[in-house]
Amino acid sequence: MVIRHDSNAHARIAKAIAEAETRTSGEIFCVLAKKVSPYRDVSLAWAAAAALILPMALIPLGFEPGWIPGLGAGWEAAHLAAREATIGHALTAYALIQAAIFVVVFLLTSIPPIQRMVTPRSVRRARVRKAAMRQFLAHGLHVTEARTGVLLFASLADHQVEVIADKGIHSRVDQSVWGDAVEALSRGMKRGDSAAGFEAAVALCGAVLAEHFPPAERDVNEIEDKLVII
């Protein structure tokens, strides 16, 4: 489901948040990201490593400048100047091979599915968590009256989900209880039904908050009930 152009999906998620918050003084907010990082540094690292290591495998195969069109000499002279020219050709050929490998590997590892495969899970998780925390702060979830804001964050390209709960919740709720919400949102993302995933996760977060943070006597909706797409 493509949420960006689906007003019905946005309405469903907003409704799920509103219903969950009728039973709690907590605030729930949802963010869906296409991608949290271009990961160019990861592609550059793979390209640099490949350019450094792969050409070395050519040496045992008898690498010579003639492998590169235009650098091979049909005749070889024995004097010193010719030897120096041969060494120069060899170094040039080696550098060209390194450059070609660098470009090819960089372009390959920039293709989203391949990039995701070669990017360590720990790196993706750390960047998704950092992006989620930025959204948590940007939307004021850290300044609710009782510090009971909860952010549900999912990144499509990274296949990662984060749940961030504010200080007031940390002190009273075991963090393991958010596991079901994470799993529910992840299942929706895997099915390609992000809206249903957010709805299920919101309901589970609402149940946790309702148990520990019932509605205040004069409960005010401090954070708008909606999904934000970045």
C-alpha beads as a LAMMPS data file, in Angstrom:
LAMMPS data file: protein, C-alpha beads

230 atoms
229 bonds

1 atom types
1 bond types

-500.0 500.0 xlo xhi
-500.0 500.0 ylo yhi
-500.0 500.0 zlo zhi

Masses

1 110.0

Atoms # bond

1 1 1 0.000 0.000 0.000
2 1 1 1.413 3.391 -1.020
3 1 1 0.477 5.600 1.888
4 1 1 1.747 8.853 0.350
5 1 1 -1.178 9.041 -2.085
6 1 1 -3.731 7.177 0.025
7 1 1 -5.810 9.624 2.065
8 1 1 -7.867 6.718 3.366
9 1 1 -4.757 5.137 4.868
10 1 1 -3.824 8.415 6.572
11 1 1 -7.358 8.676 7.944
12 1 1 -7.252 5.095 9.236
13 1 1 -4.013 5.688 11.105
14 1 1 -5.223 9.006 12.549
15 1 1 -8.410 7.279 13.703
16 1 1 -6.435 4.440 15.307
17 1 1 -4.314 6.965 17.223
18 1 1 -7.367 8.939 18.359
19 1 1 -9.126 5.775 19.572
20 1 1 -6.039 4.559 21.439
21 1 1 -5.626 7.927 23.143
22 1 1 -9.214 7.926 24.473
23 1 1 -7.998 5.353 27.004
24 1 1 -4.765 7.049 28.037
25 1 1 -3.123 10.385 28.732
26 1 1 -0.176 9.255 26.608
27 1 1 0.529 10.605 23.126
28 1 1 1.247 8.398 20.102
29 1 1 2.846 9.643 16.895
30 1 1 3.712 7.784 13.684
31 1 1 6.444 8.446 11.121
32 1 1 7.165 6.548 7.906
33 1 1 10.506 7.193 6.177
34 1 1 11.438 6.173 2.667
35 1 1 15.106 5.967 3.619
36 1 1 17.087 7.448 6.494
37 1 1 20.501 7.643 4.810
38 1 1 22.000 7.461 1.301
39 1 1 24.763 5.235 2.743
40 1 1 27.289 6.657 0.270
41 1 1 30.026 6.128 2.819
42 1 1 29.246 2.398 2.848
43 1 1 29.381 2.203 -0.952
44 1 1 32.634 4.180 -0.942
45 1 1 34.145 1.845 1.632
46 1 1 33.263 -1.267 -0.407
47 1 1 34.556 0.365 -3.610
48 1 1 37.841 1.412 -1.999
49 1 1 38.400 -2.042 -0.484
50 1 1 37.644 -3.781 -3.780
51 1 1 39.922 -1.418 -5.727
52 1 1 42.731 -2.083 -3.270
53 1 1 42.388 -5.862 -2.996
54 1 1 40.975 -7.260 -6.253
55 1 1 43.734 -6.047 -8.633
56 1 1 46.289 -7.916 -6.507
57 1 1 44.708 -11.161 -7.676
58 1 1 45.938 -10.348 -11.200
59 1 1 49.616 -10.447 -10.223
60 1 1 49.848 -14.260 -9.898
61 1 1 48.149 -14.469 -13.311
62 1 1 51.072 -12.663 -14.938
63 1 1 49.562 -9.205 -15.153
64 1 1 51.218 -6.952 -17.722
65 1 1 50.401 -3.570 -19.320
66 1 1 49.456 -5.248 -22.573
67 1 1 46.178 -6.309 -20.937
68 1 1 45.082 -2.684 -21.298
69 1 1 44.565 -1.576 -24.927
70 1 1 47.086 1.082 -25.903
71 1 1 49.595 0.338 -23.146
72 1 1 51.209 -2.796 -24.578
73 1 1 54.460 -2.496 -26.521
74 1 1 54.859 -4.770 -29.477
75 1 1 58.666 -4.671 -29.115
76 1 1 60.748 -4.535 -25.958
77 1 1 64.135 -2.781 -25.797
78 1 1 66.730 -3.787 -23.274
79 1 1 68.123 -0.405 -22.323
80 1 1 67.315 1.309 -18.988
81 1 1 64.995 3.999 -20.386
82 1 1 62.794 1.342 -21.975
83 1 1 62.633 -0.552 -18.692
84 1 1 61.506 2.603 -16.902
85 1 1 58.820 3.141 -19.540
86 1 1 57.632 -0.446 -19.067
87 1 1 57.340 0.073 -15.313
88 1 1 55.433 3.299 -15.935
89 1 1 53.025 1.484 -18.261
90 1 1 52.519 -1.246 -15.663
91 1 1 51.717 1.276 -12.943
92 1 1 49.341 3.138 -15.259
93 1 1 47.564 -0.078 -16.209
94 1 1 47.266 -1.095 -12.549
95 1 1 45.842 2.320 -11.629
96 1 1 43.306 2.148 -14.472
97 1 1 42.159 -1.287 -13.325
98 1 1 41.820 0.013 -9.763
99 1 1 39.793 2.995 -10.965
100 1 1 37.511 0.786 -13.066
101 1 1 36.898 -1.588 -10.150
102 1 1 36.211 1.344 -7.829
103 1 1 33.583 2.838 -10.153
104 1 1 31.893 -0.497 -10.909
105 1 1 31.694 -1.563 -7.252
106 1 1 30.497 1.880 -6.150
107 1 1 27.697 1.851 -8.732
108 1 1 26.705 -1.732 -7.889
109 1 1 26.580 -1.092 -4.159
110 1 1 24.490 2.034 -4.778
111 1 1 21.629 -0.105 -6.132
112 1 1 19.123 -0.188 -3.215
113 1 1 18.698 -3.998 -2.793
114 1 1 22.452 -4.598 -3.070
115 1 1 23.208 -1.638 -0.833
116 1 1 20.940 -3.047 1.851
117 1 1 22.704 -6.436 1.595
118 1 1 26.215 -5.001 1.946
119 1 1 25.358 -2.503 4.696
120 1 1 25.855 -4.106 8.129
121 1 1 22.597 -4.490 10.029
122 1 1 24.136 -2.687 12.995
123 1 1 24.822 0.358 10.802
124 1 1 21.272 0.441 9.436
125 1 1 19.818 -0.014 12.900
126 1 1 21.939 2.795 14.351
127 1 1 20.995 5.236 11.592
128 1 1 17.306 4.390 11.792
129 1 1 17.405 4.900 15.554
130 1 1 19.148 8.257 15.097
131 1 1 16.570 9.344 12.502
132 1 1 13.743 8.229 14.776
133 1 1 15.158 10.231 17.670
134 1 1 15.375 13.333 15.464
135 1 1 11.698 12.936 14.592
136 1 1 10.833 12.363 18.260
137 1 1 12.424 15.691 19.174
138 1 1 11.263 17.569 16.062
139 1 1 7.591 16.831 16.746
140 1 1 7.747 17.724 20.439
141 1 1 7.118 14.271 21.863
142 1 1 9.680 15.052 24.557
143 1 1 7.765 18.053 25.890
144 1 1 4.373 16.542 26.694
145 1 1 3.149 17.443 30.171
146 1 1 3.729 14.014 31.749
147 1 1 6.542 12.978 29.347
148 1 1 4.401 10.156 27.973
149 1 1 5.010 10.457 24.226
150 1 1 5.562 7.357 22.090
151 1 1 6.928 7.390 18.543
152 1 1 6.351 4.577 16.056
153 1 1 8.951 4.868 13.291
154 1 1 9.459 2.694 10.207
155 1 1 11.960 2.980 7.360
156 1 1 10.911 1.326 4.099
157 1 1 14.302 1.044 2.404
158 1 1 16.095 -0.013 5.573
159 1 1 13.518 -2.627 6.645
160 1 1 13.820 -1.319 10.202
161 1 1 11.259 -0.336 12.846
162 1 1 11.805 1.706 16.015
163 1 1 9.614 2.484 19.009
164 1 1 10.768 5.367 21.224
165 1 1 9.060 6.032 24.542
166 1 1 9.670 9.175 26.594
167 1 1 11.157 9.484 30.066
168 1 1 7.869 9.281 31.950
169 1 1 7.120 5.897 30.381
170 1 1 10.611 4.474 30.851
171 1 1 10.353 4.825 34.595
172 1 1 7.171 2.736 34.826
173 1 1 7.052 0.400 31.826
174 1 1 9.362 -2.511 31.068
175 1 1 10.812 -1.835 27.616
176 1 1 10.247 -5.442 26.564
177 1 1 6.499 -4.744 26.338
178 1 1 7.062 -2.807 23.119
179 1 1 8.187 -5.961 21.347
180 1 1 4.659 -6.856 20.248
181 1 1 4.162 -3.394 18.738
182 1 1 7.443 -3.654 16.842
183 1 1 6.478 -7.087 15.539
184 1 1 3.025 -5.910 14.472
185 1 1 4.428 -2.946 12.562
186 1 1 7.138 -5.126 10.990
187 1 1 4.546 -7.641 9.788
188 1 1 2.558 -4.886 8.114
189 1 1 5.666 -3.544 6.401
190 1 1 6.616 -7.018 5.141
191 1 1 3.125 -7.503 3.667
192 1 1 3.343 -4.141 1.937
193 1 1 0.436 -2.886 4.066
194 1 1 2.044 -0.139 6.123
195 1 1 -1.292 1.302 7.199
196 1 1 -2.437 -1.968 8.766
197 1 1 0.941 -2.336 10.460
198 1 1 0.698 1.102 12.023
199 1 1 -2.908 0.497 13.079
200 1 1 -1.985 -2.732 14.871
201 1 1 1.088 -1.197 16.513
202 1 1 -0.867 1.862 17.662
203 1 1 -3.512 -0.365 19.263
204 1 1 -0.862 -2.335 21.153
205 1 1 0.935 0.819 22.325
206 1 1 -2.405 2.281 23.382
207 1 1 -3.121 -0.795 25.498
208 1 1 0.243 -0.491 27.259
209 1 1 -0.236 3.217 27.905
210 1 1 -3.829 2.740 29.101
211 1 1 -2.635 0.268 31.719
212 1 1 -0.085 2.648 33.221
213 1 1 -1.324 6.103 32.196
214 1 1 -5.137 6.405 32.278
215 1 1 -6.758 9.571 30.914
216 1 1 -6.313 12.708 32.987
217 1 1 -9.346 14.533 34.373
218 1 1 -8.899 17.264 31.779
219 1 1 -7.006 15.408 29.119
220 1 1 -5.661 17.548 26.274
221 1 1 -4.482 16.173 22.948
222 1 1 -0.976 17.653 22.946
223 1 1 0.279 16.062 19.701
224 1 1 -1.744 15.937 16.486
225 1 1 -3.040 12.455 15.638
226 1 1 -1.496 11.709 12.271
227 1 1 1.124 9.916 10.222
228 1 1 4.076 11.904 8.896
229 1 1 5.944 10.700 5.813
230 1 1 9.539 11.825 5.266

Bonds

1 1 1 2
2 1 2 3
3 1 3 4
4 1 4 5
5 1 5 6
6 1 6 7
7 1 7 8
8 1 8 9
9 1 9 10
10 1 10 11
11 1 11 12
12 1 12 13
13 1 13 14
14 1 14 15
15 1 15 16
16 1 16 17
17 1 17 18
18 1 18 19
19 1 19 20
20 1 20 21
21 1 21 22
22 1 22 23
23 1 23 24
24 1 24 25
25 1 25 26
26 1 26 27
27 1 27 28
28 1 28 29
29 1 29 30
30 1 30 31
31 1 31 32
32 1 32 33
33 1 33 34
34 1 34 35
35 1 35 36
36 1 36 37
37 1 37 38
38 1 38 39
39 1 39 40
40 1 40 41
41 1 41 42
42 1 42 43
43 1 43 44
44 1 44 45
45 1 45 46
46 1 46 47
47 1 47 48
48 1 48 49
49 1 49 50
50 1 50 51
51 1 51 52
52 1 52 53
53 1 53 54
54 1 54 55
55 1 55 56
56 1 56 57
57 1 57 58
58 1 58 59
59 1 59 60
60 1 60 61
61 1 61 62
62 1 62 63
63 1 63 64
64 1 64 65
65 1 65 66
66 1 66 67
67 1 67 68
68 1 68 69
69 1 69 70
70 1 70 71
71 1 71 72
72 1 72 73
73 1 73 74
74 1 74 75
75 1 75 76
76 1 76 77
77 1 77 78
78 1 78 79
79 1 79 80
80 1 80 81
81 1 81 82
82 1 82 83
83 1 83 84
84 1 84 85
85 1 85 86
86 1 86 87
87 1 87 88
88 1 88 89
89 1 89 90
90 1 90 91
91 1 91 92
92 1 92 93
93 1 93 94
94 1 94 95
95 1 95 96
96 1 96 97
97 1 97 98
98 1 98 99
99 1 99 100
100 1 100 101
101 1 101 102
102 1 102 103
103 1 103 104
104 1 104 105
105 1 105 106
106 1 106 107
107 1 107 108
108 1 108 109
109 1 109 110
110 1 110 111
111 1 111 112
112 1 112 113
113 1 113 114
114 1 114 115
115 1 115 116
116 1 116 117
117 1 117 118
118 1 118 119
119 1 119 120
120 1 120 121
121 1 121 122
122 1 122 123
123 1 123 124
124 1 124 125
125 1 125 126
126 1 126 127
127 1 127 128
128 1 128 129
129 1 129 130
130 1 130 131
131 1 131 132
132 1 132 133
133 1 133 134
134 1 134 135
135 1 135 136
136 1 136 137
137 1 137 138
138 1 138 139
139 1 139 140
140 1 140 141
141 1 141 142
142 1 142 143
143 1 143 144
144 1 144 145
145 1 145 146
146 1 146 147
147 1 147 148
148 1 148 149
149 1 149 150
150 1 150 151
151 1 151 152
152 1 152 153
153 1 153 154
154 1 154 155
155 1 155 156
156 1 156 157
157 1 157 158
158 1 158 159
159 1 159 160
160 1 160 161
161 1 161 162
162 1 162 163
163 1 163 164
164 1 164 165
165 1 165 166
166 1 166 167
167 1 167 168
168 1 168 169
169 1 169 170
170 1 170 171
171 1 171 172
172 1 172 173
173 1 173 174
174 1 174 175
175 1 175 176
176 1 176 177
177 1 177 178
178 1 178 179
179 1 179 180
180 1 180 181
181 1 181 182
182 1 182 183
183 1 183 184
184 1 184 185
185 1 185 186
186 1 186 187
187 1 187 188
188 1 188 189
189 1 189 190
190 1 190 191
191 1 191 192
192 1 192 193
193 1 193 194
194 1 194 195
195 1 195 196
196 1 196 197
197 1 197 198
198 1 198 199
199 1 199 200
200 1 200 201
201 1 201 202
202 1 202 203
203 1 203 204
204 1 204 205
205 1 205 206
206 1 206 207
207 1 207 208
208 1 208 209
209 1 209 210
210 1 210 211
211 1 211 212
212 1 212 213
213 1 213 214
214 1 214 215
215 1 215 216
216 1 216 217
217 1 217 218
218 1 218 219
219 1 219 220
220 1 220 221
221 1 221 222
222 1 222 223
223 1 223 224
224 1 224 225
225 1 225 226
226 1 226 227
227 1 227 228
228 1 228 229
229 1 229 230
